[in-house]
Amino acid sequence: SQTIHQWPATLVQPVGSPLSLECTVEGTSNPNLYWYRQAAGRGLQLLFYSVGIGQISSEVPQNLSASRPQDRQFILSSKKLLLSDSGFYLCAWSVTNQPQHFGDGTRLSIL
Amino acid sequence: QKEVEQNSGPLSVPEGAIASLNCTYSDRGSQSFFWYRQYSGKSPELIMSIYSNGDQEDGRFTAQLNKASQYVSLLIRDSQPSDSATYLCAEQGQLTFGSGTQLTVLP
């Protein structure tokens, strides 16, 4: 069966510090991968999605970036965090036209 | 741009009642829709998929898709307090999620 791992579960970072969130999927090949952000009490905002290694589509201009160095690995990064980057970050995978499956999420607080 | 809109919440229903959640969409080409449940502080989990016009039932849950009117709905029968959560709908490409409807089932 397929599983998705996302870490860390919580993270507290100072403004201006770098960020690296990692997500890995097991049990499937060539999945579509997604990064979402959810502000408190709000809906899901798609940040990036990837249909293959090295293929990244950005939905929202911001100071975040994503990379897919391996088939089942998706990384969300920032060089300098802003206060507005606080939120709940979710990684998800799917195969085309099938439902997405989400990781447990990372709750990021910026101080 | 594809849009998915959910009826305004929050929604409160008494225990045992039917909860009705609705979603409208803009892209007539959308073929499939998914409903997710998200408990507070947790990630969304898939509860229903619907791939064609009509109804899809799974236990107490029924998803309905009406392509002519461009809406999709989720009915929860015999609502339980454990159903209290935010429900999100998503269209097939899943690049677009509704903003969610918060459901509270009152004991």
Interface residues (C-beta under 8 A of the other chain):
Chain A: Y34 R42 G43 L44 L46 Y49 E59 L90 S94 N97 P99 Q100 H101 F102 G103 D104 G105 R107
Chain B: Q31 S32 F34 G41 K42 S43 P44 E45 L46 S49 L88 A90 Q92 G93 Q94 L95 T96 F97 G98 S99 G100
